[in-house]
């Protein structure tokens, strides 16, 4: 697969390939959980095996990892995983996720800085969420409805079935990608026209078939909500939000909605199929402080621009702030504190963070996020001791572990985090950010051979096997020159990992 040099060209090219794969959260006609048993599905009808679908997904995901818009934010990532894992468990329990797909697919969720309201499923069990989407969902249930819908596209093999159904169309998409890549260095405008033209034609051709898939994904996804601990009303809330957005946004900036525009009839149909008697007891659809803080973080990290950041910083001083519910106040203060930090106003960031901590002091989950934010702000202000003092206790959770690593690297006490990082990587060997932190720690401790191996593992975790092979070979060269007896064991690990990654690289090259 060709690699595009510019951020937007890469995004457009990946979207063009995903046009026949991405199935947006657009159609309705779902059924409540109590009415779903025994309903027919569309059938498999796919010529693509699960292994082939996974390999196709790996090829696409390699490019997304290289996109500058890709972000691995531990706080948002952990919150998303807290929704994703219960949905996965519900899919297994209900028999929607077969043991074969459970074992063969990646089941990874990637985050993108893009401010558009969008989410997508890719082959092989990959799910993409834009920060723009996370920033607008009103409740945890609404975000769960999006993820349940996209998960259902994967478990029902919609992607492979769509590829089979549109087999004549796929070469057109690939051709648009190749032509766009070849034109990239000469005429970016021509690149965009080629890619978007291929995408538009593909989406028009697939519309009739994908509507059936949307209905099935809604039905299956809604059935996952209550068993996973979320209110099915999250579907209705999300659809209402997107419909309102459609009335005031007609500039192409809401692709999640515009792929299959919603209608009043579809929304009414969804509402009518909910259980009578109001909200279910599984998860009340009300704004929680933790959710408000996470969505505020997503909005700030999506790089909205200086003017918008200044508006958010000024919002706690507005006349309407005091009338807001406490959870919404927490989100406003979080955005003001993080926004102030990005505007290089350390004093303002500390002031808003202090008010936030006082506001949420009786909410354990929100207090933890407030402390993590305070530590992050102090680190950004180059006050590592204050950052360390602000950290919530414990290193076992990923956000604490990675942030503490950044802090202690500034203080020169990196040995404190070696154990937690190694323990984490033993059970999460594909965590590229943790390997990156481990490389920095080993470099700080004067262990270059271990640092080189960790750098290689970063590339391997992101499916860039060529770069991983280069770093493992660099490790071999370094080991040959080493006189330390401690490096002998590390050299053996490098030799073993090099052979394994070289095998993966050969398989990767054979697919091209």
ROTIBA-355715 format. One line per field, with one value per residue (C-alpha): residue in three letters; x, y, z; residue number from 1. Coordinates in steps of 0.5 Angstrom, whole numbers, plus 500, padded with zeros to 3 digits. Example, Ala and Ser with C-alpha at 12.3 -4.5 7.8 and 13.67 -1.06 7.14 Angstrom:
BEGIN
resn [ALA,SER]
u [525,527]
v [491,498]
w [516,514]
resi [1,2]
% end
This chain:
BEGIN
resn [UNK,UNK,UNK,UNK,UNK,UNK,UNK,UNK,UNK,UNK,UNK,UNK,UNK,UNK,UNK,UNK,UNK,UNK,UNK,UNK,UNK,UNK,UNK,UNK,UNK,UNK,UNK,UNK,UNK,UNK,UNK,UNK,UNK,UNK,UNK,UNK,UNK,UNK,UNK,UNK,UNK,UNK,UNK,UNK,UNK,UNK,UNK,UNK,UNK,UNK,UNK,UNK,UNK,UNK,UNK,UNK,UNK,UNK,UNK,UNK,UNK,UNK,UNK,UNK,UNK,UNK,UNK,UNK,UNK,UNK,UNK,UNK,UNK,UNK,UNK,UNK,UNK,UNK,UNK,UNK,UNK,UNK,UNK,UNK,UNK,UNK,UNK,UNK,UNK,UNK,UNK,UNK,UNK,UNK,UNK,UNK,UNK,UNK,UNK,UNK,UNK,UNK,UNK,UNK,UNK,UNK,UNK,UNK,UNK,UNK,UNK,UNK,UNK,UNK,UNK,UNK,UNK,UNK,UNK,UNK,UNK,UNK,UNK,UNK,UNK,UNK,UNK,UNK,UNK,UNK,UNK,UNK,UNK,UNK,UNK,UNK,UNK,UNK,UNK,UNK,UNK,UNK,UNK,UNK,UNK,UNK,UNK,UNK,UNK,UNK,UNK,UNK,UNK,UNK,UNK,UNK,UNK,UNK,UNK,UNK,UNK,UNK,UNK,UNK,UNK,UNK,UNK,UNK,UNK,UNK,UNK,UNK,UNK,UNK,UNK,UNK,UNK,UNK,UNK,UNK,UNK,UNK,UNK,UNK,UNK,UNK,UNK,UNK,UNK,UNK,UNK,UNK,UNK,UNK,UNK,UNK,UNK,UNK,UNK,UNK,UNK,UNK,UNK,UNK,UNK,UNK,UNK,UNK,UNK,UNK,UNK,UNK,UNK,UNK,UNK,UNK,UNK,UNK,UNK,UNK,UNK,UNK,UNK,UNK,UNK,UNK,UNK,UNK,UNK,UNK,UNK,UNK,UNK,UNK,UNK,UNK,UNK,UNK,UNK,UNK,UNK,UNK,UNK,UNK,UNK,UNK,UNK,UNK,UNK,UNK,UNK,UNK,UNK,UNK,UNK,UNK,UNK,UNK,UNK,UNK,UNK,UNK,UNK,UNK,UNK,UNK,UNK,UNK,UNK,UNK,UNK,UNK,UNK,UNK,UNK,UNK,UNK,UNK,UNK,UNK,UNK,UNK,UNK,UNK,UNK,UNK,UNK,UNK,UNK,UNK,UNK,UNK,UNK,UNK,UNK,UNK,UNK,UNK,UNK,UNK,UNK,UNK,UNK,UNK,UNK,UNK,UNK,UNK,UNK,UNK,UNK,UNK,UNK,UNK,UNK,UNK,UNK,UNK,UNK,UNK,UNK,UNK,UNK,UNK,UNK,UNK,UNK,UNK,UNK,UNK,UNK,UNK,UNK,UNK,UNK,UNK,UNK,UNK,UNK,UNK,UNK,UNK,UNK,UNK,UNK,UNK,UNK,UNK,UNK,UNK,UNK,UNK,UNK,UNK,UNK,UNK,UNK,UNK,UNK,UNK,UNK,UNK,UNK,UNK,UNK,UNK,UNK,UNK,UNK,UNK,UNK,UNK,UNK,UNK,UNK,UNK,UNK,UNK,UNK,UNK,UNK,UNK,UNK,UNK,UNK,UNK,UNK,UNK,UNK,UNK,UNK,UNK,UNK,UNK,UNK,UNK,UNK,UNK,UNK,UNK,UNK,UNK,UNK,UNK,UNK,UNK,UNK,UNK,UNK,UNK,UNK,UNK,UNK,UNK,UNK,UNK,UNK,UNK,UNK,UNK,UNK,UNK,UNK,UNK,UNK,UNK,UNK,UNK,UNK,UNK,UNK,UNK,UNK,UNK,UNK,UNK,UNK,UNK,UNK,UNK,UNK,UNK,UNK,UNK,UNK,UNK,UNK,UNK,UNK,UNK,UNK,UNK,UNK,UNK,UNK,UNK,UNK,UNK,UNK,UNK,UNK,UNK,UNK,UNK,UNK,UNK,UNK,UNK,UNK,UNK,UNK,UNK,UNK,UNK,UNK,UNK,UNK,UNK,UNK,UNK,UNK,UNK,UNK,UNK,UNK,UNK,UNK,UNK,UNK,UNK,UNK,UNK,UNK,UNK,UNK,UNK,UNK,UNK,UNK,UNK,UNK,UNK,UNK,UNK,UNK,UNK,UNK,UNK,UNK,UNK,UNK,UNK]
u [500,503,504,502,506,501,496,490,492,493,486,483,486,484,477,477,479,474,468,466,468,465,458,456,451,445,439,434,429,432,428,429,432,426,424,430,431,430,430,433,440,442,446,454,454,462,467,473,475,476,484,484,479,484,490,486,485,492,494,489,491,499,497,492,498,502,497,499,492,492,493,494,491,491,485,480,483,481,474,473,475,471,465,468,470,463,460,465,463,455,457,460,455,449,453,454,461,463,470,473,472,474,481,483,481,484,479,483,480,484,483,484,484,479,474,469,463,465,466,468,469,475,476,479,476,478,474,476,473,474,475,470,465,467,467,459,456,452,452,456,450,450,458,456,450,455,460,455,453,460,462,455,458,464,461,456,461,458,465,467,460,460,467,464,457,461,467,467,467,473,478,475,477,484,485,483,488,494,492,492,498,502,499,500,507,505,498,495,488,488,489,483,479,481,480,474,471,472,469,463,461,463,458,453,453,453,447,442,445,448,441,440,446,445,438,441,447,442,438,444,447,441,441,448,446,442,447,453,450,448,441,438,436,443,441,435,439,445,440,436,443,445,438,439,446,443,439,444,450,450,457,460,463,458,460,457,451,451,453,446,442,437,429,424,420,427,428,420,421,427,423,417,421,424,421,415,415,421,428,431,434,441,444,441,442,444,450,456,462,467,463,463,471,473,468,472,478,477,474,481,485,482,486,480,485,487,480,476,481,480,472,473,478,473,467,467,467,461,454,451,456,453,446,449,448,455,457,457,460,466,466,467,472,476,476,478,484,487,486,489,495,495,495,501,498,500,497,490,490,492,486,481,484,483,476,475,478,474,467,468,471,465,466,471,472,472,477,481,481,482,488,491,489,493,499,499,498,504,508,507,509,516,514,516,516,509,507,509,505,499,499,493,496,498,501,497,492,495,494,497,503,505,504,508,513,514,514,520,524,524,526,532,528,526,528,521,517,521,517,510,512,515,509,504,508,508,500,500,505,502,502,506,506,508,514,516,516,520,525,526,527,532,536,535,538,544,542,542,541,534,532,533,529,524,524,523,517,514,514,512,506,504,505,511,515,520,522,522,527,532,532,532,538,541,540,544,550,550,550,556,560,558,562,557,555,548,547,548,540,538,541,538,531,533,535,529,524,528,526,519,518,522,517,511,515,515,508,507,511,507,501,503]
v [500,507,512,519,524,530,529,531,527,521,522,522,516,512,514,513,505,505,508,501,499,504,504,510,510,513,508,506,501,498,493,493,488,484,483,481,474,469,475,473,476,478,472,471,471,473,470,473,469,472,471,475,480,481,482,487,491,491,494,500,501,501,508,510,509,514,519,525,526,519,520,515,519,515,518,518,511,508,511,509,502,502,502,498,492,491,491,486,481,482,480,474,472,473,469,475,475,468,465,465,472,473,470,472,480,485,489,495,502,508,515,521,528,530,535,532,528,521,514,508,500,497,490,485,488,495,501,509,514,522,526,531,525,524,531,532,526,528,522,515,511,515,514,506,507,509,503,498,500,499,493,490,491,487,481,481,481,487,489,483,482,489,487,481,485,490,486,490,497,495,496,503,505,502,506,512,511,510,515,520,518,519,526,528,530,535,537,536,539,533,528,531,531,523,521,524,522,515,515,519,514,508,511,512,505,502,505,500,495,498,500,493,493,499,496,490,493,498,492,488,494,496,489,489,496,493,487,491,496,502,505,503,510,512,510,515,521,520,520,526,530,528,530,537,538,536,542,547,544,543,544,536,537,531,525,520,523,525,518,516,522,521,522,524,517,513,517,516,509,508,511,507,501,502,499,503,506,511,510,503,502,499,506,513,517,523,527,525,529,524,524,531,532,527,530,537,534,531,538,541,536,536,543,547,554,559,563,557,556,563,562,556,559,565,561,560,567,568,570,563,559,559,556,550,543,541,536,541,546,540,540,547,548,542,545,552,549,545,550,555,550,550,558,557,561,556,561,561,553,552,556,553,546,548,550,543,539,543,542,534,532,528,524,519,518,525,527,522,525,532,530,527,534,538,533,534,542,542,538,542,548,545,544,536,536,539,534,528,531,532,525,520,514,508,506,500,504,506,514,514,509,513,520,518,516,523,526,522,522,530,528,523,518,513,507,508,506,501,495,498,499,492,489,492,490,483,483,488,487,491,497,502,508,504,501,508,510,504,506,513,510,505,510,515,509,508,501,503,496,495,502,500,493,497,502,496,494,500,499,492,494,499,494,497,491,494,499,494,490,496,497,490,489,496,492,486,491,494,487,485,491,490,488,487,481,483,484,477,475,482,480,473,476,481,475,471,477,479,472,473,480,478,473,478,482,477,476,483,484,478,482,487]
w [500,498,504,503,505,507,513,509,503,508,511,504,502,508,507,500,501,507,503,501,508,513,515,518,524,520,519,524,525,531,536,543,547,549,542,538,540,534,528,522,520,513,513,511,504,504,500,505,510,517,516,510,513,519,514,510,516,518,512,513,520,519,515,520,525,521,520,525,527,530,538,544,550,556,559,553,551,558,558,551,553,559,554,549,554,557,550,547,553,552,544,547,552,547,541,537,537,535,538,531,530,538,537,530,530,533,537,537,538,535,536,531,533,527,530,525,528,526,527,523,523,519,517,522,528,528,530,529,534,532,538,535,536,543,544,543,546,552,556,556,554,547,546,548,542,537,539,540,533,530,533,530,523,525,528,523,518,514,512,508,506,503,499,496,494,491,488,482,485,490,484,483,490,490,483,486,492,487,482,488,491,484,484,491,490,484,485,491,489,483,489,493,486,485,492,493,486,487,494,492,487,491,497,492,489,496,499,497,500,506,509,510,514,518,520,522,526,530,532,534,537,541,544,547,551,557,558,558,563,558,557,550,550,548,541,541,544,539,533,536,537,530,527,530,528,521,521,522,519,511,510,510,517,520,516,521,520,512,510,511,513,518,517,522,521,522,529,531,529,534,539,539,539,546,552,555,561,560,562,563,570,567,566,567,561,565,565,570,572,569,562,562,563,558,553,555,554,547,545,547,544,538,537,536,535,539,539,541,547,549,549,553,558,559,560,568,568,564,568,566,569,576,573,570,573,577,572,566,571,571,564,563,568,565,559,562,565,560,555,559,559,552,552,556,562,568,573,570,569,576,578,574,576,583,583,579,585,590,585,585,591,593,586,586,579,577,583,580,573,576,580,573,570,575,575,567,568,573,568,562,567,568,575,576,583,584,578,582,588,585,582,585,588,585,578,576,571,565,565,572,569,563,566,572,567,564,571,574,567,569,576,574,578,573,577,580,574,571,575,573,566,565,569,564,558,560,559,554,549,543,547,543,548,554,550,548,555,557,551,555,561,559,556,562,566,561,558,550,548,552,549,542,543,546,540,535,539,538,531,531,535,530,524,521,521,516,521,527,523,522,530,532,527,530,537,534,532,539,542,538,541,548,553,559,561,562,555,553,555,552,545,546,546,540,536,537,536,530,527,528,526,519,518,519,514,509,510,509,503,500,500,496]
resi [1,2,3,4,5,6,7,8,9,10,11,12,13,14,15,16,17,18,19,20,21,22,23,24,25,26,27,28,29,30,31,32,33,34,35,36,37,38,39,40,41,42,43,44,45,46,47,48,49,50,51,52,53,54,55,56,57,58,59,60,61,62,63,64,65,66,67,68,69,70,71,72,73,74,75,76,77,78,79,80,81,82,83,84,85,86,87,88,89,90,91,92,93,94,95,96,97,98,99,100,101,102,103,104,105,106,107,108,109,110,111,112,113,114,115,116,117,118,119,120,121,122,123,124,125,126,127,128,129,130,131,132,133,134,135,136,137,138,139,140,141,142,143,144,145,146,147,148,149,150,151,152,153,154,155,156,157,158,159,160,161,162,163,164,165,166,167,168,169,170,171,172,173,174,175,176,177,178,179,180,181,182,183,184,185,186,187,188,189,190,191,192,193,194,195,196,197,198,199,200,201,202,203,204,205,206,207,208,209,210,211,212,213,214,215,216,217,218,219,220,221,222,223,224,225,226,227,228,229,230,231,232,233,234,235,236,237,238,239,240,241,242,243,244,245,246,247,248,249,250,251,252,253,254,255,256,257,258,259,260,261,262,263,264,265,266,267,268,269,270,271,272,273,274,275,276,277,278,279,280,281,282,283,284,285,286,287,288,289,290,291,292,293,294,295,296,297,298,299,300,301,302,303,304,305,306,307,308,309,310,311,312,313,314,315,316,317,318,319,320,321,322,323,324,325,326,327,328,329,330,331,332,333,334,335,336,337,338,339,340,341,342,343,344,345,346,347,348,349,350,351,352,353,354,355,356,357,358,359,360,361,362,363,364,365,366,367,368,369,370,371,372,373,374,375,376,377,378,379,380,381,382,383,384,385,386,387,388,389,390,391,392,393,394,395,396,397,398,399,400,401,402,403,404,405,406,407,408,409,410,411,412,413,414,415,416,417,418,419,420,421,422,423,424,425,426,427,428,429,430,431,432,433,434,435,436,437,438,439,440,441,442,443,444,445,446,447,448,449,450,451,452,453,454,455,456,457,458,459,460,461,462,463,464,465,466,467,468,469,470,471,472,473,474,475,476,477,478,479,480,481,482,483,484,485,486,487,488,489,490,491,492,493,494,495,496,497,498,499,500,501,502,503,504,505,506,507,508,509,510,511,512]
% end
